[in-house]
Amino acid sequence: MLYQIISLLLEVLAGVLGGACLLRLYMQYQRIPMSSRSGNPLGRFVFALTDWLVLPLRRVVPALGRWDMASLIAAYLLQLAQFGLLWLLAGADGGLFAVPILAAFGLVRLAISGLTGLVIVYAVLSWVQTHSVMSDVIGRLCAPPLTPIRRLIPLVGGVDLSPLVLLVLLQIASIALGHLQGLALLVT
């Protein structure tokens, strides 16, 4: 029972912080202003959660074009810490080499979950028709994966089904990722 409680707490902590690092990476790639002057509350929140880890990493990890590699490395390190601590709590049984593999799969799973959450919030906000900075930011974040789907699937009775299609595709990706993770752990 104690292992499950600690596992849950580590998953939540690594998920929130790692997800914020991935969101920082994606927002910077999309060139979404995140400063306090921009009025973007999501950007301020992401900075507040991630500056302590990302800023020191930037001193040693350069950006790769528009990609902030320090944010990506920070998210991976958080996943690595989560799985490393769980490995230690489980008695350090099994090979330590599985921990970096689990962390890589955890990072991809975190990205899929984060995009799923963004699409759900985007869909709900589209029903309400709010005109806020937050809905604009979420709309800009969701536009790149939704645009190709919108080209393939027309409006049905004036309703945009692209968020639903993207959610189904993300669930399929999550299932496939779980299968690949199982295969990767069998091989190692």
One Martini backbone bead per residue (centre of mass of N, CA, C, O) as a GRO file, in nm:
protein
  188
    1MET     BB    1   0.057   0.063  -0.021
    2LEU     BB    2   0.296   0.260   0.003
    3TYR     BB    3   0.394   0.228  -0.287
    4GLN     BB    4   0.134   0.340  -0.420
    5ILE     BB    5   0.142   0.619  -0.293
    6ILE     BB    6   0.423   0.702  -0.392
    7SER     BB    7   0.366   0.654  -0.690
    8LEU     BB    8   0.143   0.864  -0.716
    9LEU     BB    9   0.304   1.113  -0.621
   10LEU     BB   10   0.525   1.090  -0.838
   11GLU     BB   11   0.339   1.106  -1.083
   12VAL     BB   12   0.221   1.383  -1.024
   13LEU     BB   13   0.482   1.546  -1.001
   14ALA     BB   14   0.610   1.460  -1.275
   15GLY     BB   15   0.363   1.540  -1.448
   16VAL     BB   16   0.346   1.841  -1.386
   17LEU     BB   17   0.642   1.923  -1.438
   18GLY     BB   18   0.682   1.779  -1.713
   19GLY     BB   19   0.439   1.909  -1.854
   20ALA     BB   20   0.545   2.200  -1.823
   21CYS     BB   21   0.800   2.154  -1.991
   22LEU     BB   22   0.652   2.070  -2.252
   23LEU     BB   23   0.484   2.328  -2.275
   24ARG     BB   24   0.722   2.516  -2.298
   25LEU     BB   25   0.838   2.396  -2.554
   26TYR     BB   26   0.578   2.437  -2.732
   27MET     BB   27   0.536   2.743  -2.688
   28GLN     BB   28   0.813   2.825  -2.803
   29TYR     BB   29   0.776   2.697  -3.081
   30GLN     BB   30   0.499   2.873  -3.130
   31ARG     BB   31   0.549   3.165  -3.020
   32ILE     BB   32   0.430   3.208  -2.733
   33PRO     BB   33   0.371   3.432  -2.516
   34MET     BB   34   0.501   3.426  -2.154
   35SER     BB   35   0.492   3.684  -2.034
   36SER     BB   36   0.356   3.923  -1.827
   37ARG     BB   37   0.297   4.129  -2.065
   38SER     BB   38   0.102   3.933  -2.238
   39GLY     BB   39  -0.129   3.799  -2.042
   40ASN     BB   40  -0.029   3.496  -1.992
   41PRO     BB   41  -0.114   3.270  -1.753
   42LEU     BB   42   0.016   3.006  -1.855
   43GLY     BB   43   0.307   3.111  -1.883
   44ARG     BB   44   0.350   3.192  -1.589
   45PHE     BB   45   0.302   2.910  -1.473
   46VAL     BB   46   0.526   2.763  -1.627
   47PHE     BB   47   0.760   2.930  -1.526
   48ALA     BB   48   0.717   2.882  -1.219
   49LEU     BB   49   0.758   2.561  -1.244
   50THR     BB   50   1.049   2.557  -1.440
   51ASP     BB   51   1.292   2.751  -1.386
   52TRP     BB   52   1.463   2.583  -1.173
   53LEU     BB   53   1.545   2.374  -1.418
   54VAL     BB   54   1.586   2.514  -1.700
   55LEU     BB   55   1.792   2.746  -1.658
   56PRO     BB   56   2.042   2.571  -1.580
   57LEU     BB   57   2.035   2.396  -1.844
   58ARG     BB   58   2.090   2.632  -2.051
   59ARG     BB   59   2.401   2.649  -1.989
   60VAL     BB   60   2.443   2.337  -2.135
   61VAL     BB   61   2.176   2.349  -2.323
   62PRO     BB   62   2.107   2.396  -2.633
   63ALA     BB   63   1.940   2.500  -2.880
   64LEU     BB   64   1.726   2.364  -3.157
   65GLY     BB   65   1.643   2.616  -3.281
   66ARG     BB   66   1.310   2.623  -3.166
   67TRP     BB   67   1.421   2.417  -2.960
   68ASP     BB   68   1.403   2.360  -2.610
   69MET     BB   69   1.612   2.136  -2.473
   70ALA     BB   70   1.595   2.195  -2.168
   71SER     BB   71   1.296   2.116  -2.139
   72LEU     BB   72   1.325   1.824  -2.237
   73ILE     BB   73   1.539   1.732  -2.033
   74ALA     BB   74   1.375   1.799  -1.782
   75ALA     BB   75   1.146   1.599  -1.836
   76TYR     BB   76   1.327   1.349  -1.843
   77LEU     BB   77   1.451   1.376  -1.558
   78LEU     BB   78   1.183   1.346  -1.409
   79GLN     BB   79   1.123   1.063  -1.514
   80LEU     BB   80   1.386   0.935  -1.415
   81ALA     BB   81   1.337   0.991  -1.115
   82GLN     BB   82   1.077   0.837  -1.085
   83PHE     BB   83   1.181   0.552  -1.181
   84GLY     BB   84   1.423   0.539  -0.989
   85LEU     BB   85   1.264   0.547  -0.722
   86LEU     BB   86   1.086   0.301  -0.781
   87TRP     BB   87   1.320   0.102  -0.807
   88LEU     BB   88   1.423   0.141  -0.517
   89LEU     BB   89   1.149   0.073  -0.371
   90ALA     BB   90   1.152  -0.226  -0.512
   91GLY     BB   91   1.470  -0.316  -0.450
   92ALA     BB   92   1.646  -0.316  -0.712
   93ASP     BB   93   1.511  -0.486  -0.917
   94GLY     BB   94   1.661  -0.548  -1.173
   95GLY     BB   95   1.744  -0.351  -1.426
   96LEU     BB   96   1.866  -0.030  -1.464
   97PHE     BB   97   1.827  -0.007  -1.784
   98ALA     BB   98   1.506   0.032  -1.769
   99VAL     BB   99   1.471   0.326  -1.668
  100PRO     BB  100   1.530   0.496  -1.930
  101ILE     BB  101   1.305   0.359  -2.093
  102LEU     BB  102   1.068   0.437  -1.912
  103ALA     BB  103   1.119   0.743  -1.934
  104ALA     BB  104   1.070   0.767  -2.238
  105PHE     BB  105   0.780   0.659  -2.232
  106GLY     BB  106   0.679   0.866  -2.023
  107LEU     BB  107   0.722   1.114  -2.203
  108VAL     BB  108   0.528   1.034  -2.430
  109ARG     BB  109   0.280   0.996  -2.249
  110LEU     BB  110   0.279   1.290  -2.150
  111ALA     BB  111   0.232   1.419  -2.428
  112ILE     BB  112  -0.037   1.279  -2.487
  113SER     BB  113  -0.187   1.376  -2.233
  114GLY     BB  114  -0.150   1.679  -2.279
  115LEU     BB  115  -0.295   1.693  -2.554
  116THR     BB  116  -0.559   1.582  -2.456
  117GLY     BB  117  -0.620   1.809  -2.254
  118LEU     BB  118  -0.613   2.043  -2.458
  119VAL     BB  119  -0.846   1.940  -2.639
  120ILE     BB  120  -1.064   1.938  -2.426
  121VAL     BB  121  -1.048   2.238  -2.352
  122TYR     BB  122  -1.098   2.341  -2.637
  123ALA     BB  123  -1.380   2.219  -2.674
  124VAL     BB  124  -1.516   2.359  -2.435
  125LEU     BB  125  -1.444   2.654  -2.521
  126SER     BB  126  -1.603   2.635  -2.796
  127TRP     BB  127  -1.887   2.624  -2.662
  128VAL     BB  128  -1.863   2.904  -2.493
  129GLN     BB  129  -1.717   3.152  -2.624
  130THR     BB  130  -1.453   3.272  -2.528
  131HIS     BB  131  -1.264   3.594  -2.481
  132SER     BB  132  -0.952   3.491  -2.412
  133VAL     BB  133  -0.628   3.432  -2.365
  134MET     BB  134  -0.652   3.130  -2.302
  135SER     BB  135  -0.815   3.044  -2.557
  136ASP     BB  136  -0.602   3.141  -2.757
  137VAL     BB  137  -0.368   2.964  -2.666
  138ILE     BB  138  -0.509   2.689  -2.698
  139GLY     BB  139  -0.573   2.726  -2.997
  140ARG     BB  140  -0.272   2.747  -3.087
  141LEU     BB  141  -0.189   2.463  -2.974
  142CYS     BB  142  -0.416   2.294  -3.146
  143ALA     BB  143  -0.388   2.365  -3.450
  144PRO     BB  144  -0.163   2.179  -3.572
  145PRO     BB  145  -0.314   1.894  -3.526
  146LEU     BB  146  -0.600   1.989  -3.657
  147THR     BB  147  -0.555   2.081  -3.953
  148PRO     BB  148  -0.527   1.806  -4.110
  149ILE     BB  149  -0.807   1.702  -4.021
  150ARG     BB  150  -0.978   1.936  -4.146
  151ARG     BB  151  -0.904   1.858  -4.442
  152LEU     BB  152  -1.056   1.566  -4.422
  153ILE     BB  153  -1.288   1.684  -4.223
  154PRO     BB  154  -1.582   1.798  -4.234
  155LEU     BB  155  -1.838   1.959  -4.155
  156VAL     BB  156  -2.116   1.865  -3.935
  157GLY     BB  157  -2.358   2.072  -3.912
  158GLY     BB  158  -2.128   2.287  -3.804
  159VAL     BB  159  -1.938   2.063  -3.685
  160ASP     BB  160  -1.632   2.002  -3.528
  161LEU     BB  161  -1.456   1.677  -3.535
  162SER     BB  162  -1.144   1.698  -3.491
  163PRO     BB  163  -1.112   1.657  -3.183
  164LEU     BB  164  -1.224   1.369  -3.179
  165VAL     BB  165  -1.021   1.244  -3.373
  166LEU     BB  166  -0.769   1.318  -3.208
  167LEU     BB  167  -0.847   1.160  -2.954
  168VAL     BB  168  -0.848   0.885  -3.090
  169LEU     BB  169  -0.552   0.894  -3.190
  170LEU     BB  170  -0.428   0.925  -2.905
  171GLN     BB  171  -0.536   0.655  -2.796
  172ILE     BB  172  -0.393   0.479  -3.002
  173ALA     BB  173  -0.106   0.575  -2.929
  174SER     BB  174  -0.122   0.476  -2.634
  175ILE     BB  175  -0.158   0.178  -2.697
  176ALA     BB  176   0.096   0.143  -2.871
  177LEU     BB  177   0.295   0.232  -2.651
  178GLY     BB  178   0.232   0.006  -2.452
  179HIS     BB  179   0.321  -0.220  -2.644
  180LEU     BB  180   0.614  -0.120  -2.691
  181GLN     BB  181   0.699  -0.128  -2.398
  182GLY     BB  182   0.663  -0.428  -2.358
  183LEU     BB  183   0.867  -0.512  -2.577
  184ALA     BB  184   1.115  -0.358  -2.467
  185LEU     BB  185   1.121  -0.512  -2.190
  186LEU     BB  186   1.158  -0.797  -2.310
  187VAL     BB  187   1.432  -0.743  -2.453
  188THR     BB  188   1.584  -0.635  -2.181
   0.00000   0.00000   0.00000
